[in-house]
Amino acid sequence: MNNQQLQNRKSKVIARGQGNVYPVYVERALNSEVWDVEGKRYIDFGTGIAVCNTGHSHPKVINAVKAQVDKFSHTCVMVNPYEVAVELAEKLTSLAPGNSDKKAIFVSTGAEAVENCIKIARAQTKRRGVIAFNGGFHGRTNMTMALTGKITPYKNLFGPFPGDIFHAPYPMEAHGVTVQQSLKAIENLFKVDIAPTDVAAIIVEPVQGEGGFYAAPAEFLQALRKLCDDHGIMLIADEIQTGFGRTGKMFSFEHAGVEADLMTMAKGIAGGFPIAAVVGKSDVMDAPLPGGLGGTYGGSPVACAAALAVLDIIAKENLVERANKIGEVFNQRLTALQQAHPKLILEVRNQGAMIAIELVANGDAEQPNTALTQAIIAGAADAGLILLACGFYGNVIRFLPALTIDDNTLEEGLSKFEQLFTKLAS
Ligand SMILES: Cc1ncc(COP(=O)(O)O)c(C=O)c1O
């Protein structure tokens, strides 16, 4: 079966809501390369949306999974637990930024981790309100849709949403939103919409993912920490896209030296095996009653084994350091491209290997170039590249290479991108 035939079959039986960027069907994948059912090779700059930080099919992950499956694959951690879950919780609680004693829970997806953060924050504070940010993305379940700060395509047709959710602007220098303006908008919410004594949590991505790879300045996260401390509000770090070495630290909050009360972990945690976690201060995590958190598949032993292998690879292969090197190489090359096309590339930004370029028309920050972005994404497959877009207007190209990518493949992928961009920009 070729790609087109499979796409035809897919569109008959999988609803359009679960769409696909590329009509390219994967046959196999290894580290930073993917081969489709027609034998075509692609360099993967998307890693399944920041999941395969340790590359596709890393042998250590595969071996850990095989060994676990040979023993057992499910008992439910809430019925008969197992050592791999305890060991993973020990590791994650020690890796989470900050010095407080921490505990974890395991769930299956990022959205579920976010949902549970809100439940725990409400149980701890006995308050109702949650503040999130414009352009933020937190998932596709009912609560996480409400937290998400972008209507299309995430919220259209899906209301009503849970109440007591409020949005404030996220600082974005390129678009003239300062840290002071964001903080002032929160103070304004406290006057207009909800008293701070009724706010359970503020949830923030340290670098907005779907929103366009805007990094929150350290002073913003530090100011949020202070605001939360002043008012007894839980600070929730959504590190689902930024975690596990991606930004050149194990977790992005480390760049600001801030400890959250609760944080989410998913995506890069287990090399593609579905597991997510909430890690938070022990007293906060213990606020809900026994049985109030969890689920049938949360903390699957197979995914726990994969996650332990991932953590081992990140440490042994120095992938946090490698993320910074990869980010530098991308930044240099993309900045040169920007110099050649100053009216089309508004900004090159990266925090480690979370890298993006924002495309505009006429060098104007307020004229998003969604058409060029879409043309580049569509042309990438022909060029043998997997790329992803993001951004409020879909005018940002994000690069999320595996942190295990070798120099030659990195160079080859960047050259392909430069050629593609230059062809479509002229
Ligand atoms: C910051 C952030 N939060 C939450 C989610 C939702 O995670 P999942 O798709 O695993 O439910 C995502 C996914 O892209 C994300 O980037």
The ligand as an SDF file (V2000), in Angstrom:
LIG
                    3D

 16 16  0  0  0  0  0  0  0  0999 V2000
    2.4850   22.4990   27.1050 C   0  0  0  0  0  0  0  0  0  0  0  0
    1.5430   21.3640   26.8100 C   0  0  0  0  0  0  0  0  0  0  0  0
    0.6160   21.0300   27.7110 N   0  0  0  0  0  0  0  0  0  0  0  0
   -0.2370   20.0180   27.4910 C   0  0  0  0  0  0  0  0  0  0  0  0
   -0.2020   19.2780   26.3200 C   0  0  0  0  0  0  0  0  0  0  0  0
   -1.1710   18.1490   26.1190 C   0  0  0  0  0  0  0  0  0  0  0  0
   -0.4890   16.9340   26.1360 O   0  0  0  0  0  0  0  0  0  0  0  0
   -1.1590   15.6160   25.4900 P   0  0  0  0  0  0  0  0  0  0  0  0
   -1.3160   15.8880   24.0430 O   0  0  0  0  0  0  0  0  0  0  0  0
   -0.1870   14.5170   25.8030 O   0  0  0  0  0  0  0  0  0  0  0  0
   -2.4700   15.4270   26.1800 O   0  0  0  0  0  0  0  0  0  0  0  0
    0.7340   19.6170   25.3400 C   0  0  0  0  0  0  0  0  0  0  0  0
    0.7690   18.8850   24.0540 C   0  0  0  0  0  0  0  0  0  0  0  0
    1.1980   19.3850   23.0400 O   0  0  0  0  0  0  0  0  0  0  0  0
    1.6340   20.6790   25.5920 C   0  0  0  0  0  0  0  0  0  0  0  0
    2.5580   21.0330   24.6850 O   0  0  0  0  0  0  0  0  0  0  0  0
  1  2  1  0
  2  3  1  0
  2 15  2  0
  3  4  2  0
  4  5  1  0
  5  6  1  0
  5 12  2  0
  6  7  1  0
  7  8  1  0
  8  9  2  0
  8 10  1  0
  8 11  1  0
 12 13  1  0
 12 15  1  0
 13 14  2  0
 15 16  1  0
M  END
$$$$
